[in-house]
């Protein structure tokens, strides 16, 4: 699945995902949460690497995720709290991506 984003959208997503991933580590014995978290971290790493590039590739700043990464990211985003008062722009981007994934896989 490819999610089209601009450089500023991608940077905002990386910023907020970094924070919510650090604040929402899975419980030690929760295998299901660990599997979801693994795919979320993989998706985040793809976004972070693309965000850190100085120049865009042919695909621009679009995010390419496997179906598993996309579905796990959607599940994760639906189950974490994002302080919208601090991250208004970023929370809009997160909701947009979650809606896009849900439209395809939901």
C-alpha atoms as one frame of an Amber mdcrd trajectory, in Angstrom:
protein
   0.000   0.000   0.000   1.322   3.430  -0.886   0.307   6.458   1.140   1.015
   9.749  -0.626   2.548  12.402   1.628   4.479  15.614   1.285   7.793  16.230
   3.017   6.142  18.275   5.774   3.414  15.658   6.308   6.009  12.900   6.525
   8.132  14.921   8.954   5.065  15.509  11.136   4.218  11.813  11.127   7.748
  10.849  12.083   7.681  13.380  14.929   4.425  12.127  16.445   5.065   8.432
  15.808   8.426   8.667  17.538   6.731  10.018  20.650   3.737   7.664  20.744
   5.869   4.601  20.011   8.125   5.459  22.945   5.116   6.025  25.223   3.199
   2.887  24.189   5.574  -0.052  24.483   3.781  -3.434  24.504   3.386  -5.371
  27.742   6.158  -7.891  28.323   3.921 -10.961  27.959   1.448  -9.689  25.335
   2.459 -11.535  22.138  -0.296  -9.960  20.030   0.736  -6.453  21.005   4.376
  -7.324  20.349   3.579  -8.489  16.812   1.620  -5.302  16.089   4.393  -3.212
  17.639   7.054  -4.952  15.528   5.222  -4.034  12.310   4.605  -0.478  13.553
   8.311  -0.048  14.275   9.177  -1.400  10.819   6.751   1.068   9.192   8.108
   3.886  11.358  11.688   3.080  10.349  10.712   3.279   6.669   9.119   6.681
   7.292  12.069   7.954   9.342  14.612   6.939   6.706  12.598   8.576   3.929
  12.118  11.701   6.061  15.862  12.010   6.668  16.714  11.996   2.957  17.892
  15.334   1.664  16.243  14.884  -1.734  13.083  13.046  -2.671  13.150   9.892
  -4.740  11.104   9.305  -7.912   8.142   8.415  -5.683   8.483  11.691  -3.783
   7.770  11.278  -0.091   5.077   8.630  -0.428   5.181   5.835   2.125   5.141
   2.239   0.860   3.935  -0.262   3.468   3.172  -3.952   3.290  -0.422  -4.928
   4.061   0.650  -6.230   7.483   2.519  -3.015   8.311  -0.425  -0.888   7.200
  -3.007  -2.874   9.179  -0.825  -2.969  12.308  -0.150   0.760  12.030  -3.898
   1.386  11.762  -4.605  -0.806  14.812  -1.864   0.903  16.786  -3.058   4.399
  15.885  -6.635   3.539  16.855  -5.496   2.447  20.317  -3.141   5.233  21.397
  -3.843   8.699  22.693  -2.399  11.562  20.692  -2.488  14.881  22.558  -4.243
  16.898  19.843  -3.731  20.128  21.766   0.059  19.705  21.411   0.102  17.978
  18.039  -2.863  19.367  16.152  -1.321  19.199  12.659   0.271  15.812  13.282
  -2.926  14.321  14.707  -4.766  15.339  11.536  -2.110  13.557   9.449  -2.299
  10.462  11.647  -6.093  10.374  11.317  -5.859  10.799   7.544  -3.428   7.885
   7.207  -5.484   5.719   9.544  -8.614   6.485   7.491  -6.795   5.647   4.240
  -5.612   2.313   5.584  -9.029   1.494   7.034 -10.714   2.307   3.714  -8.551
  -0.266   1.932  -8.220  -2.953   4.591 -11.182  -2.320   6.894
